[in-house]
Amino acid sequence: MNKEMKKSFLIEDAFQRIRSQTAITDVQEIVHKFLTREQTYAQLLQAVSEQERKLDGLRKNTEEKKEFIAKLQIEHNALVKGVVQMAQPVSKKPATNPKQGDSTETEIITLGNDIEFLEKELEQLNDRRKKIHLVSDQVGGWANRVVGKLNSQLLMNGALKSGGKHSLVSLFDQITDIVTDSLQDIISNQNSSQHMEDMNMTIAKDFLKDVENEEFFAKNFRVRPVSGVTGSGNEERQSEHISRKDLPVASGGAGAAGGEAADDEDKFNKMMNLEMEEQRKKIKTQRQDQERKKVQEQEKKDKAAAKKAKL
């Protein structure tokens, strides 16, 4: 008990220090920032490094174009100066070459436009980098929360696999593993229920073996009752059940009552045979369905095991 109290005190003290340093009062937010700090920092460093590399390339390109512009300006100034000097002693010669001057100015304007376009593109890339970082942070936090809830609600162990530095791929792999394990448990429970049904079918099958026996059929299935003959005196009217085994065969000299009793017995026996045949077919169909389901479940298990082995 003292150990647990000491541990709780240390945890509370740590949270109080964090609150005082960061001004964050939500415990979940503190834990989330702590769990994702390394991942966020690594992604930020990677994005910054990529943008710095692009920025260095743009700066290098800009410097080259600036040097080219400066060189063109020097050549332009020298050209203008030479033309002026040549025009002073000989007044008949043209003062300058308009076509060459126009082409130089056009090239300078084009380079200036290229520099402006590159600066705008750099600004757009920086904005895009910030948005990508924000979305990645949000998705990573959501994946951490999902893994935590799946661990606590499905596995019931409360151990967060999302702790530490993990990429989005590893987090989604953890989610897939947890869901797969839960589905395997559900399939196992269904297989247990299927086993009970198979046991019931086995008992029914053993019972049918006894019922299909000819001796059992002769002893237990009887024809419909035939009215007895009323005797003289105090004898009451009786109704006797004649079994199939003890029923006398009607002779040619028997009366109409004997023939009718034999016909009734034949009809009743045919009906019972039809009913028994239908029951046997029904149970046979159920047994075939059960066997087919077992084969399908076994195939699913084999596929799941093969897929898990590949992972």
C-alpha positions as CSV (number, residue, x, y, z in Angstrom):
1,M,0.0,0.0,0.0
2,N,2.8,2.4,0.9
3,K,4.5,1.6,-2.4
4,E,1.4,2.4,-4.4
5,M,0.8,5.6,-2.5
6,K,4.4,6.6,-3.1
7,K,4.1,5.8,-6.8
8,S,0.8,7.8,-7.0
9,F,2.5,10.8,-5.3
10,L,5.4,10.7,-7.7
11,I,3.1,10.6,-10.7
12,E,1.0,13.5,-9.3
13,D,4.1,15.5,-8.6
14,A,5.4,15.0,-12.1
15,F,2.1,16.2,-13.6
16,Q,2.1,19.2,-11.4
17,R,5.6,20.1,-12.6
18,I,4.6,19.7,-16.2
19,R,1.5,21.9,-15.7
20,S,3.6,24.6,-14.1
21,Q,6.1,24.5,-17.0
22,T,3.8,24.2,-19.9
23,A,0.5,25.7,-18.6
24,I,-1.3,22.7,-19.9
25,T,-4.0,21.3,-17.6
26,D,-5.4,18.4,-19.6
27,V,-3.7,15.2,-18.6
28,Q,-4.6,13.4,-21.9
29,E,-3.1,16.3,-23.9
30,I,0.1,16.1,-21.8
31,V,0.4,12.4,-22.4
32,H,-0.3,12.7,-26.1
33,K,2.4,15.4,-26.5
34,F,4.8,13.3,-24.5
35,L,4.2,10.2,-26.6
36,T,4.4,11.9,-30.0
37,R,7.2,14.4,-29.3
38,E,10.0,12.4,-30.8
39,Q,7.9,11.4,-33.9
40,T,6.8,15.0,-34.4
41,Y,10.3,16.3,-33.9
42,A,11.7,13.8,-36.4
43,Q,9.1,14.6,-39.0
44,L,9.7,18.3,-38.5
45,L,13.4,17.9,-38.9
46,Q,12.9,15.9,-42.1
47,A,10.6,18.5,-43.6
48,V,12.8,21.3,-42.6
49,S,15.8,19.6,-44.1
50,E,14.0,19.0,-47.3
51,Q,12.9,22.6,-47.5
52,E,16.4,23.9,-46.6
53,R,17.8,21.8,-49.4
54,K,15.3,23.3,-51.9
55,L,15.9,26.8,-50.5
56,D,19.7,26.3,-51.0
57,G,19.1,25.3,-54.6
58,L,16.9,28.3,-55.1
59,R,19.4,30.6,-53.5
60,K,22.2,29.2,-55.7
61,N,20.1,29.7,-58.8
62,T,19.3,33.2,-57.7
63,E,22.9,34.0,-57.1
64,E,23.9,32.7,-60.5
65,K,21.2,34.8,-62.2
66,K,22.2,37.8,-60.2
67,E,25.8,37.4,-61.3
68,F,24.6,37.0,-64.9
69,I,22.5,40.1,-64.6
70,A,25.5,42.0,-63.2
71,K,27.6,40.8,-66.0
72,L,25.1,41.9,-68.5
73,Q,24.8,45.3,-66.9
74,I,28.6,45.7,-67.1
75,E,28.6,44.7,-70.7
76,H,25.7,47.0,-71.4
77,N,27.5,49.9,-69.7
78,A,30.7,49.2,-71.5
79,L,28.8,48.9,-74.8
80,V,27.0,52.2,-74.2
81,K,30.2,53.9,-73.2
82,G,32.1,52.7,-76.3
83,V,29.2,53.7,-78.6
84,V,29.2,57.2,-77.1
85,Q,33.0,57.5,-77.5
86,M,32.8,56.4,-81.1
87,A,29.9,58.7,-81.8
88,Q,31.8,61.9,-80.5
89,P,34.5,62.1,-83.3
90,V,32.3,60.8,-86.1
91,S,28.9,62.4,-86.0
92,K,27.7,60.5,-89.0
93,K,27.8,57.1,-87.3
94,P,24.8,55.9,-85.4
95,A,24.8,56.7,-81.7
96,T,23.9,53.2,-80.5
97,N,22.6,49.8,-81.6
98,P,18.9,49.8,-80.6
99,K,18.3,46.1,-81.2
100,Q,21.1,45.0,-78.9
101,G,20.1,47.3,-76.1
102,D,16.5,46.2,-76.3
103,S,17.5,42.5,-76.1
104,T,19.6,43.2,-73.0
105,E,16.9,45.0,-71.2
106,T,14.4,42.3,-72.2
107,E,16.7,39.6,-70.7
108,I,17.1,41.6,-67.5
109,I,13.3,41.9,-67.1
110,T,12.9,38.2,-67.8
111,L,15.4,37.2,-65.2
112,G,13.7,39.6,-62.7
113,N,10.4,37.9,-63.4
114,D,12.0,34.4,-62.9
115,I,13.4,35.5,-59.5
116,E,10.0,36.7,-58.4
117,F,8.3,33.5,-59.5
118,L,10.9,31.4,-57.6
119,E,10.3,33.4,-54.5
120,K,6.5,32.8,-54.7
121,E,7.1,29.1,-55.3
122,L,9.3,28.9,-52.2
123,E,6.6,30.6,-50.2
124,Q,4.0,28.1,-51.4
125,L,6.3,25.2,-50.6
126,N,6.7,26.5,-47.0
127,D,3.0,26.8,-46.6
128,R,2.5,23.2,-47.9
129,R,5.1,21.9,-45.6
130,K,3.3,23.4,-42.6
131,K,0.0,21.9,-43.7
132,I,1.5,18.5,-44.2
133,H,3.2,18.6,-40.8
134,L,-0.2,19.5,-39.2
135,V,-2.1,16.7,-40.9
136,S,0.6,14.2,-40.1
137,D,0.5,15.2,-36.4
138,Q,-3.3,14.9,-36.3
139,V,-3.4,11.5,-38.0
140,G,-0.6,10.2,-35.7
141,G,-2.5,11.4,-32.6
142,W,-5.7,9.8,-33.8
143,A,-3.9,6.5,-34.5
144,N,-2.4,6.5,-31.0
145,R,-5.8,7.1,-29.4
146,V,-7.4,4.2,-31.5
147,V,-4.6,1.8,-30.5
148,G,-5.1,2.8,-26.8
149,K,-8.9,2.2,-27.0
150,L,-8.5,-1.1,-28.8
151,N,-6.0,-2.3,-26.2
152,S,-8.2,-1.2,-23.2
153,Q,-11.6,-2.4,-24.6
154,L,-10.8,-5.5,-26.6
155,L,-7.6,-6.9,-25.1
156,M,-8.5,-5.6,-21.6
157,N,-4.9,-5.2,-20.6
158,G,-4.6,-1.4,-20.6
159,A,-1.0,-1.7,-22.0
160,L,-0.6,0.9,-24.7
161,K,1.4,-0.4,-27.6
162,S,1.5,3.2,-29.0
163,G,4.0,4.4,-26.5
164,G,7.4,5.6,-27.9
165,K,8.4,6.6,-31.3
166,H,6.3,5.0,-34.0
167,S,5.5,5.8,-37.6
168,L,2.0,5.9,-39.1
169,V,2.7,2.5,-40.8
170,S,3.6,0.8,-37.5
171,L,0.5,2.3,-35.7
172,F,-1.9,1.0,-38.4
173,D,-0.1,-2.4,-38.3
174,Q,-0.8,-2.5,-34.5
175,I,-4.5,-1.7,-35.2
176,T,-4.6,-4.5,-37.8
177,D,-3.1,-7.0,-35.4
178,I,-5.5,-6.2,-32.6
179,V,-8.6,-6.4,-34.8
180,T,-7.3,-9.7,-36.3
181,D,-6.7,-11.2,-32.8
182,S,-10.3,-10.2,-31.7
183,L,-11.8,-11.8,-34.9
184,Q,-9.8,-15.0,-34.2
185,D,-11.3,-15.1,-30.7
186,I,-14.8,-14.7,-32.1
187,I,-14.3,-17.5,-34.6
188,S,-13.0,-19.8,-31.8
189,N,-16.2,-19.1,-29.8
190,Q,-18.3,-19.9,-32.8
191,N,-16.4,-23.1,-33.3
192,S,-17.1,-24.1,-29.6
193,S,-20.9,-23.6,-30.3
194,Q,-20.5,-25.6,-33.5
195,H,-18.9,-28.4,-31.4
196,M,-22.0,-28.6,-29.1
197,E,-24.2,-28.8,-32.2
198,D,-22.1,-31.7,-33.5
199,M,-22.4,-33.5,-30.2
200,N,-26.2,-33.2,-30.4
201,M,-26.2,-34.5,-34.0
202,T,-24.1,-37.5,-32.9
203,I,-26.6,-38.4,-30.1
204,A,-29.5,-38.1,-32.6
205,K,-27.6,-40.3,-35.0
206,D,-27.1,-43.0,-32.4
207,F,-30.8,-42.8,-31.5
208,L,-31.7,-43.3,-35.2
209,K,-29.7,-46.5,-35.4
210,D,-31.9,-48.0,-32.7
211,V,-35.1,-46.6,-34.3
212,E,-34.2,-48.0,-37.7
213,N,-33.9,-51.5,-36.3
214,E,-36.7,-53.8,-37.6
215,E,-37.2,-55.5,-34.2
216,F,-37.7,-52.1,-32.5
217,F,-40.1,-51.1,-35.3
218,A,-42.2,-54.3,-34.9
219,K,-42.4,-54.1,-31.1
220,N,-43.2,-50.4,-30.7
221,F,-45.3,-49.3,-33.7
222,R,-48.9,-50.5,-33.6
223,V,-51.8,-50.3,-35.9
224,R,-54.9,-48.3,-35.1
225,P,-57.3,-49.8,-32.5
226,V,-60.0,-52.2,-33.8
227,S,-63.3,-52.3,-32.0
228,G,-63.9,-55.6,-30.0
229,V,-67.0,-57.7,-30.3
230,T,-69.7,-57.0,-27.7
231,G,-70.3,-60.1,-25.6
232,S,-73.4,-61.3,-23.7
233,G,-74.1,-60.5,-20.1
234,N,-72.0,-57.9,-18.2
235,E,-69.1,-57.9,-20.7
236,E,-68.2,-54.3,-21.7
237,R,-67.1,-53.1,-25.1
238,Q,-63.3,-53.4,-25.4
239,S,-60.8,-51.9,-27.8
240,E,-57.6,-54.0,-28.2
241,H,-54.4,-52.9,-29.9
242,I,-53.1,-55.6,-32.1
243,S,-49.4,-55.4,-32.8
244,R,-47.9,-55.8,-36.2
245,K,-46.2,-59.0,-35.1
246,D,-49.4,-60.7,-33.6
247,L,-51.9,-59.5,-36.2
248,P,-53.6,-62.5,-37.8
249,V,-53.5,-62.8,-41.6
250,A,-57.0,-62.5,-43.2
251,S,-58.0,-65.7,-45.0
252,G,-60.2,-66.1,-48.0
253,G,-63.2,-67.1,-45.8
254,A,-62.8,-64.2,-43.3
255,G,-65.5,-61.5,-43.1
256,A,-65.4,-57.9,-44.3
257,A,-64.1,-56.8,-40.8
258,G,-60.9,-58.8,-41.2
259,G,-60.1,-57.3,-44.7
260,E,-60.8,-53.8,-43.5
261,A,-58.4,-54.3,-40.5
262,A,-55.7,-55.5,-42.8
263,D,-56.1,-52.5,-45.1
264,D,-55.9,-50.1,-42.2
265,E,-52.8,-51.8,-41.0
266,D,-51.1,-51.5,-44.4
267,K,-52.0,-47.8,-44.7
268,F,-50.8,-47.1,-41.2
269,N,-47.5,-48.9,-41.8
270,K,-47.0,-47.1,-45.1
271,M,-47.5,-43.8,-43.4
272,M,-45.1,-44.6,-40.7
273,N,-42.5,-45.8,-43.2
274,L,-42.9,-42.5,-45.1
275,E,-42.6,-40.5,-42.0
276,M,-39.5,-42.4,-40.9
277,E,-37.9,-42.0,-44.3
278,E,-38.5,-38.2,-44.2
279,Q,-36.9,-38.0,-40.8
280,R,-33.9,-39.9,-41.9
281,K,-33.5,-37.7,-45.0
282,K,-33.9,-34.6,-42.8
283,I,-31.2,-35.7,-40.4
284,K,-29.0,-36.8,-43.2
285,T,-29.3,-33.4,-44.8
286,Q,-28.5,-31.7,-41.5
287,R,-25.5,-33.9,-41.0
288,Q,-24.2,-33.0,-44.5
289,D,-24.7,-29.3,-43.7
290,Q,-22.8,-29.6,-40.5
291,E,-19.9,-31.4,-42.2
292,R,-19.8,-28.7,-45.0
293,K,-19.7,-25.9,-42.4
294,K,-16.9,-27.7,-40.6
295,V,-14.9,-27.9,-43.8
296,Q,-15.5,-24.2,-44.6
297,E,-14.4,-23.2,-41.1
298,Q,-11.3,-25.3,-41.4
299,E,-10.5,-23.6,-44.7
300,K,-10.9,-20.2,-43.2
301,K,-8.6,-21.1,-40.3
302,D,-6.0,-22.4,-42.7
303,K,-6.2,-19.2,-44.8
304,A,-5.9,-17.0,-41.7
305,A,-2.9,-19.0,-40.4
306,A,-1.2,-18.7,-43.8
307,K,-1.8,-14.9,-43.9
308,K,-0.5,-14.5,-40.4
309,A,2.6,-16.5,-41.2
310,K,3.3,-14.3,-44.2
311,L,3.0,-11.2,-41.9
